[in-house]
Amino acid sequence: MATTETRSELGRQIVEDAKKHVLYSWSVQDAINPIAVERAEGRHFYDYDGKAYLDFASQLVNVSIGHSHPKVVQAIKDQAEKLATIGPPMATESRSRLGKLLAEVTPGDLTMSFFTNGGAEANENAIKLARWYTGRHKVIARYRSYHGATAGGITLTGDPRRWAAEPGIPGVVRMFDPYTYRCPAGHPDPCPVCTGAPHLEEILQYEGAHTVAAVILETVTGTNGIIVPPDGYLQSIREVCDRHGILLIADEVMAGFGRTGKWFGVDNWDVVPDILTVAKGINSGYVPLGAMVVREPIADWVRDKMFAGGLTYSGHPLACASAVASIEAFQEEGIVEQSAATGEVFRTELAKLMERHPSIGEVRGLGCFWGLELVKSRETREMLVPFNAGGEAAAPVTRLAKAALDQGLYLMTHWNVIMVVPPLTITREEAEEGVAILDDVLSIADEYVV
């Protein structure tokens, strides 16, 4: 058995090798200093020194069922022993079962799935299919969005990560977000942006509705602020799309599978999109997997046509087996319901944080999907960290996140927003533990309040 000193040395060597030989995403390579992770269980992961970290980020908001869930791990083992891999043209039990399960848990008449390796590929195929189906080429996407880093996905993305990849694919048009705290229209009553339909109708007037294939949006904006749309917004977007023969694509890569306290984010507003894209929570990333799920009219239309898309690992047996086990565990253990209940705990406890910390301008979220927006002044709403800031300008939040990590709390932050997005299986005690550490480190943000 390795000694603590030996494990520590191994951890240091792993980090050294990673920094030398691994290209890290969205990072300045010389600035990275990753944690060498030895194991993970439940809501915690552990480094080679044996230190435990409470995962308040679900890694990349994907480990929804928690780490090392025994049912999912066993399903992968069982599938590997029986059939580790096979080509997409075959039919396998795990893929067929997953397709049927998705038809059962998704809303409305979403009935047919194309399986991918992740969310970006699901979005790529969604816009391709929307263009084929409608015979139109434009796609409307929002500014505060992230839809993936592939060629099409990064063009659809509205946040600054797309800049390096521009000009990107043609035909993408932008619309504003229903961001009531920082509404680009000034949030008059009624607000043309935050109610949805008037803003979209104006864009269609300029672009020509007959040229627009789809509107793609994150039901609840994820990385770019945990922005929950006002009631009525999604319904109004759905109505405009229906009126003009435009498909609605709901990107639920983050919001899906219980993250908002419902099976899918759209369920909060009883809206059925034409195409639903999912990944992350479908199997908590145990094996890479995503899916594009389509409604019956599209499924019927495509049946006598060649689907001009494909992936070597589409519907990989191990990935599908893990997703089947995960969905069954969600049903058996009431994980979606647990997320909803934990959401009420967060609603109460995070509101208390706002009472104590003047650096918090707004608390917003649903289920296990919350954001704390940090400001220098509640009166002016000046952001604690400027838009797209890095380096010294981002120091207030960087310092805060480092202090939390030192106390064993792993956070995800994006500019001036702290994301509270733990595994949906988190206990009340663990949630309160994480909030208590947040309470402590928010004093750092308070130092910058004017």
C-alpha positions, 0 to 999 in steps of 0.5 A, spaced: 500 500 500 502 506 497 504 511 503 501 518 504 508 521 501 508 516 495 501 518 493 503 525 494 509 524 490 505 521 484 500 527 485 506 532 483 508 527 477 501 527 474 501 535 475 508 535 472 506 531 466 499 534 465 502 541 464 508 538 459 504 534 455 496 536 455 493 542 452 488 544 456 481 547 454 479 555 455 486 556 459 493 559 458 497 553 458 503 557 462 498 559 468 494 552 469 495 548 476 490 543 476 489 538 482 491 531 481 485 527 482 485 520 485 478 518 486 471 521 487 465 518 491 458 522 492 459 529 492 466 529 493 473 528 490 479 527 493 487 529 491 493 524 492 494 528 499 487 525 501 484 532 501 476 532 500 473 537 496 465 538 496 464 539 488 459 545 488 460 545 480 458 538 479 465 538 475 462 542 469 455 542 471 455 534 469 456 530 474 448 530 476 448 523 479 454 524 483 461 521 483 461 513 482 454 511 483 454 504 484 448 502 479 451 506 473 458 503 475 456 496 475 452 497 468 458 500 465 462 493 467 456 489 465 456 492 458 463 492 457 464 484 459 458 483 454 459 488 448 464 493 449 463 496 442 460 495 436 458 500 430 452 505 429 449 501 424 448 495 429 442 495 434 444 494 441 440 493 447 443 499 451 441 504 445 434 501 444 433 501 451 435 508 452 432 511 445 425 508 448 427 511 455 428 518 452 421 518 449 418 516 455 421 522 460 422 527 455 416 532 454 410 531 449 411 527 442 419 528 442 420 520 440 426 519 436 434 520 438 440 521 434 446 519 439 452 523 439 459 524 444 456 530 447 452 536 447 456 540 442 455 535 437 448 534 438 447 542 437 451 541 430 446 536 428 440 539 430 441 545 426 443 541 420 437 537 421 433 544 422 436 547 415 434 540 411 427 540 414 425 547 413 429 548 407 431 555 410 438 557 412 438 562 418 439 560 425 437 565 431 441 564 437 442 569 443 448 573 446 449 570 453 449 563 450 454 557 450 452 551 445 459 548 444 466 548 441 465 545 434 465 549 428 457 550 428 457 550 436 462 555 437 458 560 432 452 559 435 455 561 442 454 568 443 459 569 449 466 571 447 469 564 446 466 565 439 471 570 437 477 566 436 473 562 431 470 567 427 467 568 422 465 561 423 459 558 419 454 563 415 447 564 417 447 565 425 443 571 427 443 574 434 438 576 439 438 579 446 437 575 452 431 575 458 436 578 463 432 582 467 437 584 472 441 587 466 436 588 461 439 591 454 432 594 453 432 597 460 426 592 462 420 597 461 413 594 462 412 590 458 419 589 456 420 587 448 426 583 450 424 579 456 417 578 454 420 574 448 415 575 442 416 583 440 424 582 440 424 576 436 418 579 431 422 585 430 428 581 428 424 576 423 422 583 420 429 585 419 431 578 417 425 575 413 422 570 417 421 565 411 429 565 411 429 562 418 430 555 420 430 555 427 431 559 434 436 555 438 436 557 446 438 554 453 432 554 456 435 556 463 442 560 461 448 556 464 455 558 464 453 565 462 449 567 468 444 562 470 439 566 467 432 564 468 427 566 463 421 570 466 414 566 466 411 567 459 417 568 455 418 561 453 411 560 451 411 566 447 418 564 443 414 558 442 408 561 439 412 566 434 416 560 432 409 556 430 406 562 427 412 563 422 414 555 421 420 556 425 423 550 429 425 551 436 431 548 439 432 547 446 439 546 448 438 543 455 445 540 455 446 543 462 439 544 464 436 537 463 435 531 467 433 534 473 438 540 474 432 545 475 428 541 479 424 538 473 426 532 468 427 538 463 428 545 464 422 546 459 417 542 463 417 549 468 413 552 463 410 546 459 413 548 452 415 542 448 421 544 443 421 541 436 428 539 437 431 537 444 439 537 445 442 533 451 448 531 454 452 532 461 446 529 466 444 524 461 449 519 464 453 524 468 459 524 464 461 517 466 462 515 458 461 521 453 454 521 451 449 526 448 443 526 444 438 530 439 431 528 440 426 530 435 418 531 435 414 526 431 413 530 425 420 531 424 421 523 425 416 522 420 419 526 415 426 523 416 424 516 415 424 516 408 430 520 407 438 519 408 440 522 415 446 526 412 450 525 419 454 520 423 459 519 428 463 513 429 461 512 436 454 514 435 450 510 441 456 507 444 454 501 448 458 503 454 455 510 454 448 508 453 448 503 458 450 508 463 445 512 461 440 507 462 442 506 469 442 513 470 435 514 468 433 508 472 436 511 478 433 517 477 426 514 477 428 509 483 431 514 487 427 520 486 433 524 484 429 529 480 424 530 486 430 531 491 433 536 486 427 540 487 427 540 494 434 542 495 432 548 490 428 550 496 434 550 501 438 554 496 433 559 495 432 560 503 440 559 504 442 564 498 437 569 500 440 569 507 447 570 504 445 576 500 442 579 506 449 579 509 454 580 503 453 587 500 457 584 494 451 580 492 447 584 487 442 578 485 440 571 487 437 567 481 436 559 480 431 553 480 433 546 483 440 545 483 442 551 478 443 557 482 447 563 480 450 569 485 451 575 481 457 579 484 457 587 484 461 593 486 454 597 488 447 594 488 445 601 487 449 602 480 449 594 479 457 595 477 459 588 476 465 586 481 469 583 475 468 586 468 465 583 462 470 578 459 475 580 464 481 576 466 488 577 469 488 582 475 481 585 473 478 578 475 482 578 481 476 579 486 473 572 484 479 568 483 481 570 490 474 568 492 474 561 489 482 560 491 480 561 498 474 556 497 478 551 494 483 552 500 477 550 505 475 544 501 469 547 496 470 547 489 466 552 485 465 554 478 465 562 477 464 566 470 466 573 471 462 576 476 457 570 477 458 564 482 455 558 480 452 553 485 451 547 481 452 541 486 450 534 484 443 533 485 444 528 490 447 533 495 444 532 502 441 538 506 447 537 510 452 538 505 449 544 501 449 547 508 456 546 509 458 549 502 453 555 503 457 556 510 464 556 506 461 561 501 459 565 507 466 566 509 469 567 503 464 572 500 468 577 505 473 577 500 468 580 495 465 585 500 472 588 500 471 591 493 464 594 494 464 601 494 
